[in-house]
Amino acid sequence: MFNITFRYIILNLLPIQLRKPRNIAWLSLIMSYLKSIYDDFVVYRTSMLYDINFTGQTCYLEKKLRDIFNIQGLYISDGIYLEPTYLSNRSEGNLPVFINNSSENENIFFLNNLIEFSMGTDFFVNIPAADYDAMTGESLSRMATIINYYLVFGKNYNIKRI
């Protein structure tokens, strides 16, 4: 669909009596700017087709990061899930949760809003130590930008050296 040969177009659309080397060269010169725009378009289209093949799924995100940064030991692992503590009525049949006084010398438990409660890290991007040490701050920032582009809203991650 996007395979255009400009020399072929020039030769086929030019009338036979005007097909002289000078006219063909002149039309080729005029078409060279259009050809450079077309070449830029083909490169852009190829890169966009490559980008839309990836989603935020773990296997696709791993492949994208491996392809861009050339790190074969990179993998994504599950994060830490912090189970929230719920307070309930006795009629609900749940285990009781005790809130202690400071004189009882127990750990202090604060009641938070759901917004204030952090669920921890959803996943880790694990990078081997040798590759992590070789990365600059700019490449780590670029990696974070790529992850954020494909990240589902509300997910948290950490880039970890292993």
N, C-alpha and C positions, 0 to 999 in steps of 0.2 A: 504494500500500500504506500509506503514512504520510500520507495526506491526510484529516485529520479536521476536520469542520466541527461545532463544539460547539453552535452555535445550531440547526443542523439536528437534532442528536441530542436536544436539549432539547425541541424542538417535536414530534418524532415519538414520543418515549417518554412524553411527558406525556399523560395521558388528556384527552379532549376537554372534559369538564366542568371540568377544572382549568386550562385554557389561558386564563388571565386575565393582563393585563399585569403585575400585581403578582407573580404566581407565576413568570412567565417572567423578570422582572427579578431576583427573588430567586435562582432557579436559575442564571441567568447570572453573578450575583455569586459564588455557590459554585463554579461551574465556571471562574471567571477564574484561580484559582490553578493548577488543572490545565492550563489553556490556556497559562499562562506556562511551566510545566514542559515541556509539549509543544513550545512554541516553542524553548526551550533545546535540547531533544532534536533537533529538526530542524536547528538550526544546527550542533550537534555532529556529527550524522550527515553533513551536507553536507561539513564540513571533513575528517572521517575518510575519506569516499569520495574526496575530492581527494587526501589524503595517500597512500592505498594505491594510487593510480594511478602512483606514482613508485617507481623502483627505483634501485639504485646505478649503473645504466648511465649513460655519459657524457651522452648526449642528454637523458635524463630529469633528471639532476642539474643540467645547464645550464638547462633550462627552469624547474625549481623555483627556482633561485637568481635567475634573471632575473625571474620573477613576483614573488617576495617582495621583492627589493631594487630592482626597476625599473632594472636596469643592462643596457642593450641590447648593449654591447660585451663583455660577460663571455663567456669561453670557457674550455674545459678543454683543456690540451695534455699530451702525454706527458712523463714525467719523464726523469731521467737514470738509465740503467741501468749499473751498474758490474759489469763482467765479473769474477767471482772467479778467482783464480789457483789452479789445481789442481796438486798434485804427483803424479807417476805413475811407474810402473816403466818401464824401457826396453822391456820386452816389449809394452807397450800401444801403442807406436808414436807417442806424443805428442811434441810439441816439448819439448826440455829446459828446465827452469826452474833458473836458477843462484842459489844463495844465497851471497853474497859475504862476505868477511872485512872488518873495518873498515879494514885496511891497504890494501885495494884501491881505496879512495876511491869506492865506488859507493853508490847509494841503499840504505838499509837496508830489508830486507823482513822483516816479522814474520809468524809463523804464528799465525793466530787460530782460535778455535772458530767454528762456523757462527753461533752466537748473537751473537758479538761482531762479526761482519762485517755492516756496514750496506750494504744494496743501493741506497742513495741515495733519491731521491724518485720515487715512482711516477707522480705527475701534479701539474700546476700548475693552480691556479685563477687565471686571468689577468683582472685588472680594469683598465680604462682609468685613466690617471693622475688625470683630473679627478674621476671617481667614487670612486676610492680615497681621494683627499684629502678628499672630502666625507664619507666614512664615519667614524663615531666608533668608539672602542674597543668600545663595547657592540654596535654593529652588526657589527663584525668577529668578535666573540665569538659572536654569534648565528649568523653565517654558518658559523663553525667547528663550532658545535653541530649545525646542519642537515647539514653534510657528514659529520660523525662518525656521525650517525644512519643515513645511507644507505651509509656506507663499509664495504667488505668488510674483515674482520679481516686485519690484517697489511699493509695498504696505508698508504703514507705520502704526504702531500701538503703543498704550501706554497701560501699565498695570495700572489700576486705582483702588484706594480704594474707596468703596462706603459705 
